[in-house]
Amino acid sequence: MASESDMTTAHDRTGVSENTTFADRPVADLVAELLDAGGPLPIVAAGDPVLRRPAEPYDGQLDPALFARFVEALQTTMRAAPGVGLAAPQVGVPLRIAVIEDPAPVPDEVREARGRVPQPFRVLVNPSYDGVGGGRAAFFEGCLSVPGWQAVVARHARVRLTALDEHGTAVDEEFTGWPARIVQHETDHLNGMLYLDRAELRSLTSNEALVARWNTPTPERAARELGFALPE
């Protein structure tokens, strides 16, 4: 998931690959080849089939050392983009692994409106989520695999996440606000979904237009002027 704090320059920093495809071969070989190149990993852009296929559950396809290196590379790539989450398919690896981290460098009014609070670095292995309660929240959202654009997405305001961490320890937590949005966004990637599949397409806007016109804590004005509905 793209970081709102630097949305206009994310494309220049991600090294997005518009034509990244990988032949079918053992996933460990693929990961080793990616890591051998060094530096942040190339981010796969929308249009690559790897983003549209459910990722394989992780069950030890990578040996412990390779797994640790891959997680570190995902962290490096996410931070360099910059983003607040990154799923393995976004670097061409079809495994149910994602990382999240959000320092939340936003004004207080944005923090209050969106429930955006800092999140430490987390590794999510085989995550899934369920909505808790009926609350929905709609905000502009972007993606490192769809650089240059954002759209309003209505998501669960609260979710229950189940997963494993990088040590194989079970995770069973509830997330609210912006952290819940990040969890949903990254888990959707592992299910072959992009945020645009859930977006209000009349809200689709370039990063430049977002900064110039819709850079407000909530999207109400954009909804009125672009002609789309927000959840009640």
N, C-alpha and C positions, 0 to 999 in steps of 0.2 A: 504494500500500500504506500502510495506516495506521501511525502511529508508536506503538509500545507505551508510549513515555514519557509520553503524554498521552491515552490511549485514551478516558478517560471524558468528556473535554470536546471531542473532535474534532468532534462533530456541531454544536456551537454555533459553531464557527469556520470550517467549510467553506463555508457558504452552499449546502448541498446542495439541488439542485433536483429535486423528485420528479416533475415533469411537463415536463421539458425535452425538446422535440422540435424538430427543425429540418427545414424543407422542403428537398426536393432542389434544390440550386443549386450553382454553382461553389464549391468548398471555399475558395478564396481570399476570396470574398465573405463566407462564413460566418466565417472567421477574423478578417477585418477588422471585421466587426460586433461580434464578441465583444470584441476588443481596444478598440474605440471606447468601450465601456462603462466601461473603466478598472477598476483594482483587481484583486484575485484573481478568477479566473473561477468561475462557478457549476459545482459538481461534479454530474454526472449520477448519479442514484440507480438502483439495480437496478430493472428493469422497463422501462427505456427500451430500445428495439430497437437503438440504436447500440452498446450494450454486448454485444450478442449477434450481431453481424455481423463477420466478419473485416475488419479495416481495410485500406484500399488501400495498396499499397506507395508510399512517397514517392519521386517522381521529378521534383521541381521544381514541384509544383503551386503553391507559394508563392514569390514573388520573394525574393531574398536579404534585403531589409530586412524584409519581412513575416515571413519564417521566423525571423529573429533576434528580432523582437518577440514572436512566438509562443513561442519557447523561453524567453524571459525571463518571459513570463506563466505558463508552466507551472512554472517555478522558484518564482515568487512564490506561486502557488496552493498548490504542494506544501508550501512552508515555512509558509504561513499556516494550513494545515489542522489540525495539522501532520501530515506524512507523510514517508515515506522513498522514495516513488516515485509517479509519476503518469503515466498513459498518455493520449494525445490523445483517445481515445474517451470518457474519463471527463469531459471537458469538451465532449463532443458533436461532436468533430472526427474523422472516420473515416480518419485517416492513421496509418501505422506509425511513430509517433514517441513516445518515452517519455523521461522524465528520472528519475534516481535520485540520492539523496544521503542519507547516514546519519551523523550525528555520533556515534551510538552512545553516548548518555549513560546507561549501564547499570552496575549493580554488577559487580564482578569475577567473581562466581560465575555471573552470567547470561552475561557475555562468554565465559567458559570453556565453559559448557554448550552455548551456541548458536553459538559461533564468530562472535559479533557484534563486528565491528571497524569502525572508522570508514571511510566511503567518501566520496570527494570528489564534488562535483557532476559528473554525467556526462549526456551526451545520447546516446541510442541511436536510430539511424535504421535502419529495416528489420531489427530484430534477430531472431535465431533462436537456439535453444540445443539442445544434445544432452547427455544425461546421460553422465558419465564414471565408469566403474566401476559397481558394483552397490549402493553405499551409499545408504541412505535415512535421512532425519531427519524427525521429526515434532514439531511445535510448534504452539501456538496462533498463529493468524494472523488479521488483520483487513483491512478494505478501506474506503477512503474512500467508495466507492460503495455500501457496505452498512453505514451508520453504526450504532453501538450494539451490534454483535455480533462474536464471534470464534468460530473453530472450529479444531480440530486438523487440520492438513494434513501428509501425508507427501510429501516432495519429494526430488529428487535431492540428495545431500549435496555433489556436485561437478558443475559443468556447464561445457561449452565454449560460449562466446558468440561469435557472429559478427554483425557489424553495421557501420554507418558512424557516425562521430561527426558533430558539427554542421558540420565543415569538409569532409566527404566522404571522410575518411581511413578506411581499413579498420581494423576492430577484430576481433581474434581472440585471446580471452583465456579463461583458466579462472578460475572463481570457486568458492569453497568457503564452507561455513557460511552465516551469515545473508545475506551479499552474494549468494550463489547463490540463496537463497530470493527475494530482492527481484527479481533478474533474471528468474526464472521467473514470479513473480507478474505483473510488468509485461508481459512478452512474452505471457503468456496473455491479458491484456486485449486485445492486438492481434489475437488469434486468436478473439475473441468468447467467451472463457471468464471466469468468475468463480471466485474461490478456492473457493466453495461447491461447485462442480462436482467438486472433488478432495477435499473435506473428509470427515471422519468425522462424520456428522450427529448422532450421539449425543453428540458433544462440544460442540455448539452452545450457547453461553452468552452472556449479556449482559455488557457491559463491567463493570457493577456486580458481577455474580456472579464474574467473573474476578478482580477485585481482592479481593473478600471471601473467596473460597474457593480459587482456583487460581493465586494469584500466586506461583508457584514457578518455578525455572529450567527444569524439565522437566515434561511433563504426565503422569507416571506415576500420581500419586495421582488425578488426574482420570479417567484411564483405568480405574482400579480402581473408583472410586465411581460413575462414570457408565456403566460397562459397555461399553467399546469396546477394541479391540485396537490395539497399537502395532506397527510393523514391527520384526522381530527383527534 
